[in-house]
Amino acid sequence: MITEQGKVHYLLVRGYEEFHDEDEWLGIYSTWENAIATYEREHAALEREKARDLETFGERAMQLAMREEIQIHSFEETTGRWRYHLQSKENLQK
C-alpha cells in the first residue's frame, strides 16, 4: 500500500504484549489483504495449539502461554512511523 507519505509494510508477529524478546516474525507483507489473510490463518492455528496445550498441561501451567497472540504492525518507510496491533476489531475492516 502506498500512502501520501510512502510505502507501508505490514509485519506479522507471534508474541506477547508484555514483552517482545521472544517475538517470532512470521512475515512482511506489502498489502493489507495479504497480511490479514495470513493473520487469520496464523491466529486460528495458534488457538488450536493453545487448546491442545491447555488440555495437555492444564490451566495453571498455561497462564502465560494463553496470552500469546498474533499481531500485525505496520511501518511507513518514508516517515519511519510504526503502528502497532492493527488486527484489533476496529482495524480489521480496513
All heavy atoms as an XYZ file, in Angstrom:
804
protein
N       0.845     -1.174      0.000
C       0.000      0.000      0.000
C       0.893      1.242      0.000
O       1.866      1.306      0.721
C      -0.882     -0.022      1.257
C      -1.683      1.202      1.448
S      -2.656      1.011      2.965
C      -3.636      2.439      2.815
N       0.526      2.215     -0.775
C       1.271      3.471     -0.785
C       0.344      4.558     -0.263
O      -0.764      4.745     -0.757
C       1.789      3.816     -2.188
C       2.738      2.712     -2.649
C       2.448      5.182     -2.196
C       3.558      3.003     -3.852
N       0.781      5.216      0.773
C       0.020      6.328      1.338
C       0.581      7.619      0.762
O       1.499      7.598     -0.052
C       0.166      6.359      2.871
O       1.520      6.671      3.180
C      -0.219      5.037      3.504
N       0.043      8.740      1.204
C       0.585     10.027      0.779
C       2.040     10.154      1.204
O       2.823     10.835      0.566
C      -0.237     11.172      1.385
C      -1.644     11.202      0.853
C      -2.650     11.617      1.900
O      -2.262     12.067      2.984
O      -3.842     11.480      1.619
N       2.422      9.492      2.289
C       3.787      9.586      2.790
C       4.732      8.635      2.061
O       5.881      8.943      1.851
C       3.842      9.273      4.289
C       3.104     10.244      5.170
C       1.624      9.932      5.272
O       1.203      8.794      5.110
N       0.820     10.936      5.525
N       4.273      7.444      1.723
C       5.161      6.468      1.099
C       4.672      5.053      1.295
O       3.536      4.823      1.691
N       5.520      4.089      1.023
C       5.152      2.679      1.078
C       5.000      2.195      2.521
O       5.818      2.499      3.362
C       6.214      1.846      0.368
C       5.850      0.395      0.288
C       6.409     -0.231     -0.963
C       6.007     -1.658     -1.113
N       4.586     -1.870     -1.255
N       3.940      1.403      2.737
C       3.666      0.824      4.051
C       3.924     -0.676      3.978
O       3.532     -1.337      3.022
C       2.199      1.083      4.482
C       1.897      0.386      5.805
C       1.935      2.576      4.585
N       4.628     -1.197      4.981
C       4.892     -2.630      5.100
C       4.125     -3.133      6.319
O       4.108     -2.482      7.362
C       6.382     -2.891      5.297
C       7.218     -2.302      4.214
N       7.408     -2.917      2.999
C       7.901     -1.136      4.148
C       8.186     -2.160      2.247
N       8.495     -1.067      2.921
N       3.504     -4.302      6.185
C       2.768     -4.916      7.295
C       3.577     -6.093      7.812
O       3.996     -6.950      7.032
C       1.387     -5.369      6.819
C       0.554     -4.207      6.353
C       0.499     -3.860      5.014
C      -0.136     -3.426      7.269
C      -0.236     -2.775      4.586
C      -0.876     -2.330      6.853
C      -0.929     -2.014      5.507
O      -1.662     -0.933      5.098
N       3.810     -6.120      9.107
C       4.638     -7.145      9.726
C       3.773     -8.020     10.622
O       3.063     -7.517     11.497
C       5.740     -6.480     10.548
C       6.655     -5.618      9.680
C       6.215     -4.176      9.759
C       8.073     -5.784     10.082
N       3.835     -9.316     10.395
C       3.070    -10.273     11.180
C       4.002    -10.879     12.221
O       5.095    -11.360     11.880
C       2.518    -11.358     10.261
C       1.379    -12.199     10.783
C       0.144    -11.332     10.996
C       1.062    -13.316      9.808
N       3.582    -10.836     13.479
C       4.422    -11.254     14.596
C       3.619    -12.173     15.514
O       2.431    -11.950     15.752
C       4.893    -10.014     15.398
C       5.694    -10.418     16.613
C       5.685     -9.076     14.517
N       4.286    -13.179     16.050
C       3.704    -14.025     17.088
C       4.445    -13.690     18.370
O       5.671    -13.795     18.425
C       3.891    -15.502     16.749
C       3.352    -16.428     17.811
C       3.452    -17.864     17.367
N       3.156    -18.750     18.466
C       2.836    -20.028     18.339
N       2.787    -20.576     17.144
N       2.578    -20.759     19.388
N       3.704    -13.246     19.391
C       4.379    -12.865     20.618
C       3.415    -12.471     21.717
O       2.242    -12.813     21.687
N       3.945    -11.717     22.667
C       3.213    -11.317     23.853
C       3.179     -9.804     23.962
O       4.130     -9.126     23.595
C       3.892    -11.868     25.119
C       3.954    -13.370     25.146
C       5.018    -14.041     24.582
C       2.938    -14.105     25.738
C       5.087    -15.422     24.593
C       2.991    -15.491     25.749
C       4.068    -16.132     25.184
O       4.121    -17.499     25.195
N       2.120     -9.276     24.501
C       2.011     -7.840     24.723
C       3.007     -7.373     25.784
O       3.583     -6.302     25.674
C       0.578     -7.491     25.160
C       0.358     -6.033     25.455
C       0.550     -5.149     24.234
O       0.259     -5.587     23.116
O       1.018     -4.004     24.418
N       3.238     -8.194     26.794
C       4.030     -7.794     27.958
C       5.528     -7.670     27.667
O       6.229     -6.920     28.314
C       3.845     -8.786     29.112
C       2.441     -8.828     29.658
C       1.518     -9.784     28.880
O       1.957    -10.417     27.894
O       0.354     -9.886     29.258
N       6.042     -8.455     26.737
C       7.471     -8.418     26.423
C       7.658     -8.884     24.988
O       6.850     -9.603     24.444
C       8.288     -9.277     27.394
C       7.846    -10.714     27.454
C       8.417    -11.669     26.636
C       6.855    -11.098     28.341
C       8.012    -12.995     26.692
C       6.444    -12.424     28.411
C       7.026    -13.368     27.587
N       8.746     -8.439     24.381
C       8.928     -8.720     22.962
C      10.240     -9.435     22.645
O      10.571     -9.617     21.479
C       8.818     -7.416     22.165
C       7.484     -6.779     22.321
N       6.362     -7.245     21.682
C       7.065     -5.740     23.097
C       5.321     -6.517     22.032
N       5.721     -5.604     22.893
N      10.973     -9.856     23.669
C      12.248    -10.525     23.439
C      12.093    -11.816     22.644
O      12.979    -12.185     21.883
C      12.947    -10.838     24.761
C      13.437     -9.594     25.462
O      13.436     -8.521     24.827
O      13.814     -9.678     26.637
N      10.998    -12.502     22.830
C      10.792    -13.794     22.177
C       9.841    -13.709     20.991
O       9.379    -14.732     20.497
C      10.261    -14.810     23.196
C      11.204    -15.081     24.354
C      12.513    -15.739     23.913
O      12.481    -16.601     23.016
O      13.560    -15.374     24.455
N       9.541    -12.500     20.511
C       8.649    -12.375     19.361
C       9.198    -13.152     18.169
O      10.393    -13.156     17.912
C       8.484    -10.911     18.945
C       7.543    -10.144     19.858
O       6.980    -10.752     20.787
O       7.367     -8.933     19.636
N       8.301    -13.794     17.465
C       8.659    -14.532     16.257
C       8.049    -13.796     15.061
O       6.839    -13.630     14.985
C       8.090    -15.952     16.338
C       8.326    -16.774     15.114
C       7.655    -18.131     15.198
O       7.095    -18.485     16.240
O       7.692    -18.840     14.172
N       8.878    -13.349     14.157
C       8.403    -12.648     12.967
C       7.935    -13.691     11.966
O       8.687    -14.566     11.569
C       9.528    -11.790     12.387
C       9.847    -10.643     13.277
C      10.392    -10.702     14.542
C       9.603     -9.265     13.027
N      10.504     -9.447     15.057
C      10.037     -8.539     14.161
C       9.079     -8.572     11.943
C       9.944     -7.153     14.221
C       8.993     -7.192     12.015
C       9.420     -6.506     13.151
N       6.677    -13.577     11.554
C       6.087    -14.565     10.654
C       6.119    -14.128      9.194
O       5.985    -14.957      8.305
C       4.643    -14.852     11.068
C       4.469    -15.354     12.503
C       3.002    -15.461     12.851
C       5.167    -16.687     12.681
N       6.235    -12.835      8.950
C       6.285    -12.381      7.566
C       6.133    -10.883      7.448
O       5.683    -10.209      8.376
N       6.502    -10.371      6.280
C       6.353     -8.964      5.949
C       5.536     -8.917      4.659
O       5.859     -9.617      3.693
C       7.715     -8.282      5.748
C       8.530     -8.373      7.038
C       7.531     -6.820      5.317
C       9.962     -7.864      6.904
N       4.502     -8.094      4.642
C       3.572     -8.049      3.518
C       3.441     -6.628      2.998
O       3.474     -5.674      3.758
C       2.202     -8.588      3.947
C       2.324     -9.986      4.488
C       2.588    -10.213      5.837
C       2.252    -11.077      3.644
C       2.763    -11.489      6.328
C       2.427    -12.364      4.128
C       2.677    -12.561      5.461
O       2.856    -13.822      5.940
N       3.250     -6.508      1.693
C       3.122     -5.183      1.087
C       1.663     -4.758      0.931
O       1.400     -3.620      0.583
C       3.828     -5.156     -0.271
O       3.271     -6.133     -1.119
N       0.725     -5.688      1.198
C      -0.694     -5.316      1.141
C      -1.407     -5.747      2.412
O      -1.058     -6.769      3.023
C      -1.426     -5.958     -0.066
O      -1.506     -7.375      0.146
C      -0.728     -5.651     -1.382
N      -2.401     -4.964      2.789
C      -3.221     -5.287      3.953
C      -3.940     -6.620      3.738
O      -4.047     -7.435      4.645
C      -4.221     -4.165      4.215
C      -5.190     -4.489      5.289
C      -6.505     -4.819      5.138
C      -4.931     -4.558      6.701
N      -7.071     -5.078      6.363
C      -6.128     -4.925      7.334
C      -3.797     -4.343      7.471
C      -6.227     -5.069      8.708
C      -3.891     -4.502      8.850
C      -5.093     -4.854      9.448
N      -4.421     -6.872      2.527
C      -5.173     -8.087      2.228
C      -4.328     -9.338      2.488
O      -4.818    -10.301      3.084
C      -5.671     -8.067      0.770
C      -6.719     -7.009      0.501
C      -6.165     -5.586      0.368
O      -4.940     -5.418      0.160
O      -6.963     -4.639      0.507
N      -3.080     -9.327      2.052
C      -2.201    -10.480      2.305
C      -1.886    -10.620      3.787
O      -1.845    -11.734      4.324
C      -0.913    -10.361      1.507
C      -1.119    -10.581      0.029
O      -2.127    -11.131     -0.397
N      -0.176    -10.126     -0.773
N      -1.658     -9.500      4.459
C      -1.348     -9.542      5.894
C      -2.520    -10.097      6.685
O      -2.339    -10.967      7.544
C      -0.972     -8.152      6.399
N      -3.726     -9.629      6.401
C      -4.889    -10.067      7.193
C      -5.248    -11.521      6.875
O      -5.655    -12.266      7.770
C      -6.087     -9.104      7.036
C      -7.091     -9.293      8.168
C      -6.775     -9.251      5.703
C      -6.588     -8.939      9.527
N      -5.074    -11.958      5.631
C      -5.344    -13.357      5.294
C      -4.390    -14.283      6.059
O      -4.809    -15.295      6.622
C      -5.206    -13.574      3.785
N      -3.122    -13.920      6.102
C      -2.150    -14.728      6.845
C      -2.407    -14.634      8.335
O      -2.301    -15.628      9.060
C      -0.714    -14.292      6.511
O      -0.540    -14.340      5.094
C       0.305    -15.203      7.181
N      -2.777    -13.451      8.826
C      -3.124    -13.280     10.233
C      -4.239    -14.245     10.624
O      -4.147    -14.925     11.645
C      -3.571    -11.837     10.512
C      -4.280    -11.696     11.832
C      -3.561    -11.582     13.011
C      -5.667    -11.713     11.907
C      -4.209    -11.482     14.231
C      -6.321    -11.613     13.121
C      -5.587    -11.499     14.279
O      -6.232    -11.419     15.480
N      -5.283    -14.310      9.818
C      -6.425    -15.175     10.143
C      -6.006    -16.636     10.210
O      -6.420    -17.363     11.117
C      -7.551    -14.948      9.139
C      -8.206    -13.590      9.342
C      -9.187    -13.195      8.254
O      -9.271    -13.908      7.217
O      -9.858    -12.171      8.434
N      -5.165    -17.084      9.286
C      -4.677    -18.474      9.331
C      -3.809    -18.726     10.552
O      -3.966    -19.726     11.255
C      -3.882    -18.797      8.055
C      -4.719    -19.037      6.832
C      -3.904    -19.649      5.693
N      -2.725    -18.881      5.345
C      -2.704    -17.852      4.491
N      -3.816    -17.463      3.906
N      -1.571    -17.226      4.219
N      -2.870    -17.823     10.822
C      -1.965    -17.984     11.965
C      -2.712    -17.898     13.295
O      -2.403    -18.633     14.236
C      -0.842    -16.948     11.914
C       0.131    -17.152     10.784
C       0.995    -18.383     10.938
O       1.229    -18.833     12.093
O       1.454    -18.906      9.912
N      -3.683    -17.002     13.381
C      -4.484    -16.856     14.603
C      -5.254    -18.148     14.882
O      -5.255    -18.642     16.017
C      -5.439    -15.671     14.463
C      -6.333    -15.489     15.638
N      -5.881    -14.986     16.842
C      -7.644    -15.767     15.814
C      -6.886    -14.959     17.694
N      -7.962    -15.422     17.104
N      -5.886    -18.712     13.852
C      -6.627    -19.967     14.022
C      -5.690    -21.097     14.447
O      -6.029    -21.896     15.329
C      -7.359    -20.327     12.730
N      -4.509    -21.166     13.849
C      -3.534    -22.208     14.210
C      -3.071    -22.042     15.652
O      -2.943    -23.028     16.390
C      -2.336    -22.169     13.257
N      -2.834    -20.809     16.083
C      -2.403    -20.565     17.461
C      -3.506    -20.955     18.442
O      -3.237    -21.559     19.486
C      -2.011    -19.096     17.655
C      -1.583    -18.697     19.071
C      -0.394    -19.522     19.542
C      -1.267    -17.209     19.123
N      -4.754    -20.645     18.121
C      -5.864    -21.019     19.001
C      -5.976    -22.538     19.126
O      -6.226    -23.060     20.216
C      -7.177    -20.397     18.512
C      -7.216    -18.883     18.651
C      -6.963    -18.406     20.082
O      -7.615    -18.910     21.010
O      -6.095    -17.526     20.255
N      -5.777    -23.258     18.023
C      -5.789    -24.734     18.085
C      -4.645    -25.240     18.949
O      -4.810    -26.159     19.751
C      -5.713    -25.330     16.674
C      -6.992    -25.178     15.864
C      -6.950    -26.000     14.580
N      -5.842    -25.650     13.705
C      -5.874    -24.697     12.774
N      -6.964    -23.973     12.605
N      -4.821    -24.476     12.013
N      -3.473    -24.637     18.794
C      -2.307    -25.022     19.592
C      -2.554    -24.772     21.077
O      -2.241    -25.617     21.929
C      -1.095    -24.225     19.121
C       0.190    -24.578     19.809
C       1.346    -23.734     19.299
O       1.445    -23.498     18.082
O       2.157    -23.306     20.142
N      -3.131    -23.642     21.410
C      -3.439    -23.321     22.811
C      -4.419    -24.325     23.393
O      -4.254    -24.773     24.535
C      -4.038    -21.917     22.924
C      -3.042    -20.800     22.746
C      -3.780    -19.467     22.872
C      -2.913    -18.272     22.664
N      -3.675    -17.016     22.790
N      -5.446    -24.690     22.621
C      -6.441    -25.654     23.106
C      -5.796    -27.009     23.381
O      -6.061    -27.639     24.411
C      -7.574    -25.790     22.089
N      -4.920    -27.449     22.470
C      -4.213    -28.733     22.673
C      -3.332    -28.673     23.906
O      -3.310    -29.584     24.732
C      -3.349    -29.046     21.447
C      -3.984    -29.858     20.391
C      -2.968    -30.396     19.382
N      -1.924    -29.461     19.021
C      -1.976    -28.599     17.994
N      -3.043    -28.553     17.246
N      -0.967    -27.800     17.737
N      -2.556    -27.575     24.023
C      -1.635    -27.449     25.151
C      -2.375    -27.315     26.480
O      -1.930    -27.847     27.498
C      -0.702    -26.255     24.948
C       0.312    -26.487     23.837
O       0.430    -27.640     23.352
O       0.980    -25.514     23.452
N      -3.488    -26.621     26.481
C      -4.281    -26.463     27.695
C      -4.765    -27.823     28.181
O      -4.700    -28.138     29.368
C      -5.463    -25.530     27.432
C      -6.316    -25.149     28.626
C      -5.481    -24.423     29.677
C      -7.458    -24.255     28.177
N      -5.194    -28.649     27.244
C      -5.651    -29.990     27.578
C      -4.492    -30.833     28.116
O      -4.649    -31.593     29.065
C      -6.248    -30.651     26.326
C      -6.939    -31.947     26.606
C      -7.621    -32.467     25.354
O      -8.451    -31.737     24.781
O      -7.302    -33.600     24.950
N      -3.318    -30.674     27.543
C      -2.151    -31.466     27.934
C      -1.538    -31.001     29.251
O      -1.235    -31.812     30.122
C      -1.067    -31.402     26.831
O      -1.635    -31.874     25.613
C       0.137    -32.247     27.198
N      -1.338    -29.687     29.393
C      -0.581    -29.169     30.530
C      -1.431    -28.579     31.647
O      -0.930    -28.349     32.739
C       0.416    -28.100     30.047
C       1.372    -28.624     29.031
C       1.314    -28.199     27.718
C       2.331    -29.572     29.372
C       2.189    -28.684     26.772
C       3.217    -30.070     28.430
C       3.140    -29.629     27.121
N      -2.672    -28.259     31.384
C      -3.544    -27.697     32.403
C      -3.495    -26.178     32.456
O      -2.557    -25.544     31.980
N      -4.515    -25.618     33.070
C      -4.693    -24.163     33.084
C      -3.571    -23.433     33.805
O      -3.077    -22.420     33.333
C      -6.031    -23.830     33.738
C      -6.406    -22.383     33.614
C      -7.809    -22.126     34.105
O      -8.679    -22.994     33.984
O      -8.014    -21.018     34.628
N      -3.152    -23.939     34.926
C      -2.116    -23.256     35.713
C      -0.808    -23.126     34.933
O      -0.189    -22.069     34.906
C      -1.900    -23.990     37.028
C      -0.987    -23.266     37.975
C      -0.991    -23.979     39.333
N      -0.156    -23.305     40.261
C      -0.564    -22.357     41.103
N      -1.821    -21.983     41.093
N       0.265    -21.782     41.938
N      -0.400    -24.195     34.285
C       0.848    -24.183     33.520
C       0.749    -23.307     32.275
O       1.756    -22.850     31.752
C       1.221    -25.608     33.124
N      -0.456    -23.038     31.820
C      -0.642    -22.336     30.553
C      -0.992    -20.853     30.711
O      -1.302    -20.195     29.728
C      -1.757    -23.024     29.756
C      -1.397    -24.411     29.272
S      -0.043    -24.374     28.085
C      -0.811    -23.442     26.778
N      -0.917    -20.307     31.918
C      -1.345    -18.926     32.130
C      -0.645    -17.932     31.209
O      -1.286    -17.095     30.589
C      -1.172    -18.519     33.589
C      -2.225    -19.139     34.474
C      -2.043    -18.773     35.924
O      -0.991    -18.292     36.329
N      -3.067    -18.997     36.712
N       0.658    -17.982     31.088
C       1.378    -17.061     30.216
C       1.132    -17.391     28.750
O       0.859    -16.503     27.943
C       2.883    -17.090     30.511
C       3.743    -16.214     29.596
C       3.349    -14.744     29.741
C       5.204    -16.415     29.902
N       1.208    -18.653     28.410
C       1.052    -19.057     27.014
C      -0.300    -18.654     26.445
O      -0.410    -18.353     25.258
C       1.253    -20.565     26.876
N      -1.320    -18.613     27.279
C      -2.650    -18.251     26.792
C      -2.710    -16.786     26.360
O      -3.593    -16.394     25.624
C      -3.718    -18.549     27.845
C      -3.860    -20.031     28.162
S      -4.168    -21.055     26.703
C      -5.887    -20.694     26.435
N      -1.750    -15.970     26.780
C      -1.733    -14.558     26.380
C      -0.945    -14.330     25.091
O      -0.889    -13.216     24.595
C      -1.184    -13.695     27.509
C      -2.138    -13.653     28.699
C      -1.838    -12.509     29.640
N      -0.468    -12.411     30.070
C       0.027    -12.915     31.197
N      -0.753    -13.587     32.001
N       1.289    -12.744     31.511
N      -0.334    -15.392     24.576
C       0.390    -15.253     23.312
C      -0.611    -14.947     22.207
O      -1.731    -15.447     22.197
C       1.139    -16.548     22.995
C       2.036    -16.436     21.796
C       2.878    -17.676     21.585
O       2.489    -18.764     22.064
O       3.914    -17.557     20.939
N      -0.206    -14.096     21.270
C      -1.130    -13.693     20.220
C      -0.391    -13.428     18.915
O       0.821    -13.275     18.900
C      -1.913    -12.451     20.639
C      -1.032    -11.258     20.938
C      -1.776    -10.076     21.540
O      -2.922    -10.220     21.942
O      -1.173     -8.998     21.589
N      -1.165    -13.385     17.849
C      -0.656    -12.986     16.552
C      -0.966    -11.500     16.415
O      -2.079    -11.065     16.709
C      -1.321    -13.777     15.406
C      -1.191    -15.285     15.627
C      -0.748    -13.356     14.059
C       0.223    -15.817     15.655
N       0.020    -10.719     15.992
C      -0.142     -9.269     15.904
C       0.265     -8.792     14.516
O       1.152     -9.370     13.893
C       0.743     -8.576     16.938
C       0.536     -9.066     18.350
C       1.641     -8.621     19.286
O       2.617     -8.003     18.885
N       1.497     -8.948     20.551
N      -0.392     -7.723     14.056
C       0.020     -7.064     12.818
C       0.462     -5.654     13.178
O      -0.256     -4.918     13.840
C      -1.118     -6.978     11.789
C      -1.634     -8.367     11.404
C      -0.639     -6.220     10.536
C      -2.845     -8.332     10.492
N       1.663     -5.292     12.737
C       2.187     -3.939     12.902
C       2.454     -3.392     11.502
O       2.605     -4.153     10.551
C       3.494     -3.946     13.691
C       3.441     -4.697     14.969
N       2.471     -4.503     15.926
C       4.233     -5.681     15.444
C       2.688     -5.310     16.951
N       3.750     -6.049     16.678
N       2.525     -2.080     11.387
C       2.891     -1.509     10.091
C       4.042     -0.536     10.269
O       4.237      0.043     11.335
C       1.702     -0.807      9.430
O       1.383      0.391     10.116
N       4.788     -0.395      9.179
C       5.909      0.535      9.138
C       5.808      1.322      7.847
O       5.737      0.742      6.765
C       7.236     -0.222      9.183
C       8.433      0.668      9.042
C       8.836      1.459     10.107
C       9.141      0.731      7.855
C       9.937      2.293      9.993
C      10.244      1.553      7.728
C      10.646      2.344      8.797
N       5.772      2.643      7.960
C       5.702      3.519      6.795
C       7.117      3.996      6.532
O       7.727      4.665      7.361
C       4.733      4.667      7.085
C       4.255      5.411      5.852
C       5.284      6.392      5.374
O       5.729      7.207      6.186
O       5.680      6.316      4.207
N       7.676      3.586      5.392
C       9.122      3.742      5.199
C       9.599      5.181      5.035
O      10.727      5.489      5.380
C       9.619      2.865      4.047
C       9.102      3.215      2.704
C       9.598      2.260      1.633
O       9.758      1.055      1.897
O       9.802      2.733      0.519
N       8.787      6.078      4.518
C       9.254      7.454      4.330
C       9.342      8.210      5.647
O      10.333      8.872      5.929
C       8.332      8.215      3.354
O       8.284      7.477      2.129
C       8.854      9.603      3.078
N       8.309      8.082      6.473
C       8.293      8.817      7.740
C       8.916      8.020      8.881
O       9.220      8.579      9.925
C       6.856      9.175      8.155
O       6.131      7.954      8.373
C       6.169     10.022      7.102
N       9.036      6.695      8.715
C       9.553      5.856      9.786
C       8.517      5.602     10.869
O       8.847      5.128     11.956
N       7.258      5.861     10.574
C       6.191      5.703     11.575
C       5.760      4.240     11.703
O       5.458      3.579     10.724
C       4.978      6.529     11.164
C       3.845      6.429     12.154
C       2.701      7.347     11.785
N       1.660      7.254     12.786
C       0.393      7.047     12.506
N      -0.012      6.979     11.255
N      -0.489      6.953     13.467
N       5.744      3.765     12.939
C       5.239      2.430     13.273
C       3.825      2.560     13.820
O       3.522      3.490     14.559
C       6.105      1.777     14.352
C       7.396      1.248     13.841
C       8.586      1.910     13.771
C       7.641     -0.064     13.346
N       9.556      1.088     13.262
C       9.009     -0.127     12.992
C       6.847     -1.182     13.167
C       9.589     -1.276     12.468
C       7.431     -2.328     12.647
C       8.782     -2.366     12.309
N       2.971      1.598     13.491
C       1.648      1.465     14.113
C       1.558      0.016     14.586
O       1.972     -0.898     13.880
C       0.536      1.780     13.122
C       0.544      3.261     12.726
C      -0.517      3.592     11.708
N      -1.829      3.274     12.227
C      -2.847      2.890     11.468
N      -2.714      2.774     10.173
N      -4.023      2.626     12.011
N       1.021     -0.162     15.789
C       1.010     -1.487     16.410
C      -0.407     -2.014     16.576
O      -1.349     -1.254     16.737
C       1.704     -1.432     17.782
C       3.135     -0.973     17.656
C       3.487      0.359     17.852
C       4.131     -1.871     17.294
C       4.800      0.782     17.713
C       5.442     -1.461     17.150
C       5.775     -0.134     17.363
O       7.074      0.274     17.206
N      -0.532     -3.338     16.558
C      -1.789     -4.045     16.823
C      -2.910     -3.611     15.881
O      -4.005     -3.297     16.300
C      -2.222     -3.881     18.281
C      -1.208     -4.388     19.236
N      -0.917     -5.714     19.355
C      -0.390     -3.746     20.081
C       0.036     -5.866     20.252
N       0.382     -4.690     20.698
N      -2.641     -3.635     14.603
C      -3.647     -3.261     13.616
C      -4.751     -4.301     13.474
O      -5.758     -4.036     12.853
C      -2.984     -3.040     12.249
C      -1.944     -1.942     12.202
C      -1.357     -1.857     10.804
C      -2.528     -0.616     12.612
N      -4.567     -5.471     14.085
C      -5.559     -6.524     13.950
C      -6.720     -6.378     14.918
O      -7.601     -7.208     14.964
C      -4.930     -7.919     14.121
C      -4.579     -8.296     15.539
C      -3.288     -7.686     16.053
O      -2.669     -6.854     15.412
N      -2.866     -8.105     17.225
N      -6.753     -5.301     15.686
C      -7.861     -5.103     16.615
C      -9.165     -4.995     15.819
O      -9.154     -4.662     14.642
C      -7.656     -3.860     17.476
O      -7.621     -2.709     16.666
N     -10.268     -5.305     16.448
C     -11.559     -5.387     15.757
C     -11.877     -4.145     14.934
O     -12.378     -4.243     13.827
C     -12.670     -5.668     16.768
C     -12.576     -7.042     17.358
C     -13.844     -7.404     18.073
C     -13.743     -8.712     18.799
N     -13.152     -9.799     18.088
N     -11.565     -2.961     15.445
C     -11.888     -1.747     14.697
C     -11.017     -1.601     13.453
O     -11.406     -0.959     12.498
C     -11.816     -0.490     15.565
C     -10.464     -0.229     16.203
C     -10.298     -0.916     17.557
O     -11.174     -1.682     17.953
O      -9.275     -0.661     18.204
N      -9.843     -2.216     13.439
C      -8.955     -2.096     12.284
C      -9.115     -3.243     11.280
O      -8.607     -3.147     10.178
C      -7.500     -2.033     12.743
C      -7.190     -0.735     13.437
O      -7.675      0.318     13.032
N      -6.410     -0.791     14.481
N      -9.798     -4.324     11.661
C      -9.933     -5.456     10.744
C     -10.752     -5.092      9.521
O     -10.645     -5.732      8.496
C     -10.562     -6.652     11.462
C      -9.634     -7.413     12.382
C     -10.376     -8.496     13.129
C      -8.450     -7.995     11.641
N     -11.579     -4.086      9.616
C     -12.423     -3.690      8.490
C     -11.726     -2.701      7.573
O     -12.360     -2.108      6.716
C     -13.720     -3.058      9.042
C     -14.484     -3.945      9.985
C     -14.809     -5.295      9.376
O     -15.221     -5.376      8.230
N     -14.608     -6.367     10.135
N     -10.467     -2.508      7.722
C      -9.669     -1.523      6.996
C     -10.003     -1.415      5.529
O     -10.262     -2.313      4.831
C      -8.189     -1.848      7.178
C      -7.320     -0.704      6.864
C      -5.965     -1.011      7.397
C      -5.154      0.204      7.091
N      -4.053      0.508      7.630
